[in-house]
Amino acid sequence: MENSLFLTFSSFLFVIHFVPLAASTPSYLSFLQCLSKHSHPSDHILSRVYTPNNSSYKSVLQHYIRNQRFNRSTTPKPDIIFTPLQESHVQVAVTCCRKTDKYLKIRSGGHDYKGISYVSNISFVLLDMSNLRSIDVDIQNETAWVQAGALLGELYYRIWEKSKVHAFPAGVCPTVGVGGHITGGGYGNLSMDYHKNFLPLIFS
Ligand SMILES: Cc1cc2nc3c(=O)[nH]c(=O)nc-3n(C[C@H](O)[C@H](O)[C@H](O)COP(=O)(O)OP(=O)(O)OC[C@H]3O[C@@H](n4cnc5c(N)ncnc54)[C@H](O)[C@@H]3O)c2cc1C
């Protein structure tokens, strides 16, 4: 009798512990734990995470899908979308993808012709840079600090605000992301007159 009581008791414990755990143990749990562990609580880093259960997941994903061929219900989607608000968030995301063996994809403007920045048959984390788009133009020194999530049109506009005789030779399409464009090279209206787009660059 003692034995059967114990069994009943322990299987009750098993059930109430197992069910919620099963519902909250998708493959990305270790990644989320890692994000929390490696960031300051005041960063609220988990508020930057969108999983398929989140009501905003779809709109965040679709916002920078620029090729509708990759915007289908059958298109493989990220396990997690992470939208950093500060550079340290990016560092933590990269660290945690390495630590938890997650495949990381980076999306800036989402103009990749093959959707490489947000489509994969392998389960992956999408690092969406769209909140990191500050542009700091220093006309006196003829330099600019530009975050990867800024768009080319935004960059041209910020330069134009400060000078009517300066420009940066890059792509024609204003919604192309600086991040993907610069890392992949490119061409634009000023390329022939000046130089290939990205000679005057310093990466940080
Ligand atoms: C409508 C359209 C117009 C275009 N016009 C021009 C043009 O006039 N001139 C020209 O040269 N090209 C043009 N392109 C091509 C465009 O420059 C490239 O596709 C570019 O890679 C897009 O960058 P993105 O950030 O918008 O795209 P994304 O899809 O975000 O990224 C493209 C690639 O770069 C990687 N990547 C993105 N951000 C980062 C980052 N921060 N760090 C490391 N890797 C990153 C992604 O993982 C992906 O592999 C055009 C493309 C389209 C669709």
The ligand as a MOL file (V3000), in Angstrom:
LIG
                    3D

  0  0  0     0  0            999 V3000
M  V30 BEGIN CTAB
M  V30 COUNTS 53 58 0 0 0
M  V30 BEGIN ATOM
M  V30 1 C 15.0150 45.6340 -55.4840 0
M  V30 2 C 16.5150 45.5020 -55.3580 0
M  V30 3 C 17.3090 46.5210 -55.8250 0
M  V30 4 C 18.7080 46.4260 -55.7350 0
M  V30 5 N 19.4740 47.4490 -56.2150 0
M  V30 6 C 20.8170 47.3490 -56.1500 0
M  V30 7 C 21.6640 48.3910 -56.6650 0
M  V30 8 O 21.2080 49.3850 -57.1910 0
M  V30 9 N 23.0040 48.2360 -56.5590 0
M  V30 10 C 23.5580 47.1220 -55.9840 0
M  V30 11 O 24.7710 47.0340 -55.9000 0
M  V30 12 N 22.7860 46.1260 -55.4950 0
M  V30 13 C 21.4500 46.2120 -55.5750 0
M  V30 14 N 20.6840 45.1980 -55.0930 0
M  V30 15 C 21.3480 44.0340 -54.4880 0
M  V30 16 C 21.6110 44.3030 -53.0180 0
M  V30 17 O 22.6610 45.2430 -52.8800 0
M  V30 18 C 22.0570 43.0010 -52.3390 0
M  V30 19 O 21.0550 42.0230 -52.4770 0
M  V30 20 C 22.3520 43.2440 -50.8710 0
M  V30 21 O 23.0490 42.1210 -50.3740 0
M  V30 22 C 21.0870 43.4820 -50.0680 0
M  V30 23 O 21.4080 43.8660 -48.7650 0
M  V30 24 P 20.2510 43.8760 -47.6640 0
M  V30 25 O 20.8700 44.2160 -46.3500 0
M  V30 26 O 19.1000 44.6790 -48.1170 0
M  V30 27 O 19.7800 42.3580 -47.7140 0
M  V30 28 P 19.7520 41.1770 -46.6730 0
M  V30 29 O 18.8520 40.1860 -47.3100 0
M  V30 30 O 19.4140 41.6530 -45.3200 0
M  V30 31 O 21.2460 40.6540 -46.6530 0
M  V30 32 C 21.8910 40.1640 -47.8290 0
M  V30 33 C 23.0520 39.2320 -47.4290 0
M  V30 34 O 23.9650 39.9210 -46.5710 0
M  V30 35 C 24.0180 39.2910 -45.2800 0
M  V30 36 N 24.0020 40.3460 -44.2710 0
M  V30 37 C 23.0240 41.2690 -44.0700 0
M  V30 38 N 23.3580 42.0910 -43.0790 0
M  V30 39 C 24.5730 41.6790 -42.6240 0
M  V30 40 C 25.4310 42.1330 -41.5920 0
M  V30 41 N 25.0990 43.1780 -40.8260 0
M  V30 42 N 26.5900 41.4850 -41.3900 0
M  V30 43 C 26.9260 40.4060 -42.1670 0
M  V30 44 N 26.1480 39.9320 -43.1660 0
M  V30 45 C 24.9820 40.5640 -43.3900 0
M  V30 46 C 22.7540 38.4470 -45.2010 0
M  V30 47 O 22.8870 37.3730 -44.2890 0
M  V30 48 C 22.5930 38.0040 -46.6340 0
M  V30 49 O 23.4650 36.9320 -46.9240 0
M  V30 50 C 19.2960 45.2710 -55.1670 0
M  V30 51 C 18.4800 44.2440 -54.6880 0
M  V30 52 C 17.1060 44.3520 -54.7870 0
M  V30 53 C 16.2360 43.2350 -54.2940 0
M  V30 END ATOM
M  V30 BEGIN BOND
M  V30 1 1 1 2
M  V30 2 1 2 3
M  V30 3 2 2 52
M  V30 4 2 3 4
M  V30 5 1 4 5
M  V30 6 1 4 50
M  V30 7 2 5 6
M  V30 8 1 6 7
M  V30 9 1 6 13
M  V30 10 2 7 8
M  V30 11 1 7 9
M  V30 12 1 9 10
M  V30 13 2 10 11
M  V30 14 1 10 12
M  V30 15 2 12 13
M  V30 16 1 13 14
M  V30 17 1 14 15
M  V30 18 1 14 50
M  V30 19 1 15 16
M  V30 20 1 16 17
M  V30 21 1 16 18
M  V30 22 1 18 19
M  V30 23 1 18 20
M  V30 24 1 20 21
M  V30 25 1 20 22
M  V30 26 1 22 23
M  V30 27 1 23 24
M  V30 28 2 24 25
M  V30 29 1 24 26
M  V30 30 1 24 27
M  V30 31 1 27 28
M  V30 32 2 28 29
M  V30 33 1 28 30
M  V30 34 1 28 31
M  V30 35 1 31 32
M  V30 36 1 32 33
M  V30 37 1 33 34
M  V30 38 1 33 48
M  V30 39 1 34 35
M  V30 40 1 35 36
M  V30 41 1 35 46
M  V30 42 1 36 37
M  V30 43 1 36 45
M  V30 44 2 37 38
M  V30 45 1 38 39
M  V30 46 1 39 40
M  V30 47 2 39 45
M  V30 48 1 40 41
M  V30 49 2 40 42
M  V30 50 1 42 43
M  V30 51 2 43 44
M  V30 52 1 44 45
M  V30 53 1 46 47
M  V30 54 1 46 48
M  V30 55 1 48 49
M  V30 56 2 50 51
M  V30 57 1 51 52
M  V30 58 1 52 53
M  V30 END BOND
M  V30 END CTAB
M  END
